[in-house]
Amino acid sequence: MPPRPTPRLLSMRPLLAAALATLLWTGCATTYRSDVPLYQQLGGEETIKTFTGKALSRVAADPVRGRSFKGIKMPFLIDSVANYICKVADGPCVYEGQDMQKSHADLNLGGSEFDTLVQTLREEMDAAGVPNGAKNELLRRLAPSRREMVTH
């Protein structure tokens, strides 16, 4: 037979109920909202450029994973990728680069390199305070590009 709740535990029920309601509300607040453009939920153009730049710079600096960034003009790449992400997120940015398959054809990218960039992008979005729902929606929209970029 389970133990009976003590009077102290019974007196904490309203507090526990309020805490649970707060957790549920907070979880709902981080869901993707289709009534607000995704690029706004990501923090707008400047925030997108910031987290994109930090993610790309971190991966480029990695001695193993950064091989595909050798000889690349990072400011140009950061602007281009940030514009691509902004466009994918229904923002007003204009992406003028090639499609993903053409721009990555000669890089011989492996799945682990792609996955590293995605994880780093996720970490930088977390650091920028991007809500989980918006972050997950962006990553869902970017996921099909894996087929176009990874060759092995």
N, C-alpha and C positions, 0 to 999 in steps of 0.2 A: 504494500500500500504506500503511495507517495506521501511524503511529509506534508503536513498542513502549513499553509503560508503563515508567517508570523505577523503580528499587528504592524510591525515596522515595514515589512514587505508590502502589506496591503495598503499602507499609507503612501507608498511610493508609486502605486499604479497610475495616478494622474501624471506624474513626472515621466514615467516610462512611456505612457501613451503619447505625451507631447514630444518626447525624443523620437519615437517611432514616426510620428507624423512629420517631424522636421526632416528626418532622413528620407522619407518617401517624397516629400516636396522637393528636397534638394536633388534627389535622383531625377525627378521629372523635369526640373529646371535645366538639367544637362542633356535632355533629349534634343534631337534634331527637330527644329520647327520649320515646317514647309512654308509658313506664312512670312518668314523673314529670309531674304536672300542669304545663301550660305556664306558668301564672301563677307557679309556683315557679321554673321555669327563667328566667323574666323577672326574678326577684329579689323576688317577692312584692308585696304591695299598696303598700308604701311606695316601692319602686323604680319601680313602674309609675307612681305618682302623680308622682314626681320627674321621670322622663324625659318624661312626658306634659306636665307643667307647663312644663318648659323648652322643649319643642318648640312648644307653643301660644304661649308668651310670645314666642319668637323670631319666629314667623310674624306674630303680631299687631303686633310692633314694626316690621315691614318696611313702608316707605312705600308700596310698590306692592301687595304681596300681602296686606297686613293690612287692606284695606278692609272685608272681611266681619266683622271683629272690632270695628268701631266701635260704641260704645254697649253692648258686651257686658260683663257682670260676670265678669271673668276668674276669680276664685276659684271661682265657681259652675260656670263652663264647665270648668275644669280638673278639679274633682271629678267632674263628670258624665262627661266623656270618659275619665278614668282608670277610673271604675267600668265604663264600657262596655268598655274594653279588657280590664280584669280579668275581666269576664263572658265576653267572647269567648275569653279564654284559660283558661276553665274554673275561674276563681277563685270565691271565696265572695262577691264583691261583688254589690251589687244596683244595677242600672241602672234608673232611674225616668224617664228622658227619653223623648221621642217616638222613633218610628222615624226612620231616617236621611233618608228622603225627605221626611217632614213637617217635620223640624227644619231642613232646608236648602232647602226649596222656594222661599223668597223671596230667597235670597242670590245667585242667578244665577251660580253657581260655574262656572268654566272648568276644563278638564282640567289646565292648567298650575298653577292654584292648588292643586288636589288633589295633584298630583305634588310640588309644593314642600313641602307639609305632610308627605307620605310621606318625602321625602328628609331633611327636618329631623328627623322622628321616628327615622329610621334612624341619623342622626348622634348623636342624644341617647342612643339605646340603645347605640351603640358606646361613647360616653363613660361610660355607666353599667356597662359591662363585660358586657352581655348577650351570651351565646354566639351565634354566627352561626346555628346551627340553630334556636334558639328565636326569634331575631329574624325569620328567614325564614318560620318557621311562623306567627308572629303576622301578618306582612304578607300571607301567603297567605290567612289567615282574614279579614283586613280588606278584601282586594281587591274582593270583590263589592259593597261599599258604594260604590265609585266610581260604579257605574251609578245608584245611588239619590241620590247627592249632586250629581253634575256635570250641569249642564243644557246646556252648550255646549262 
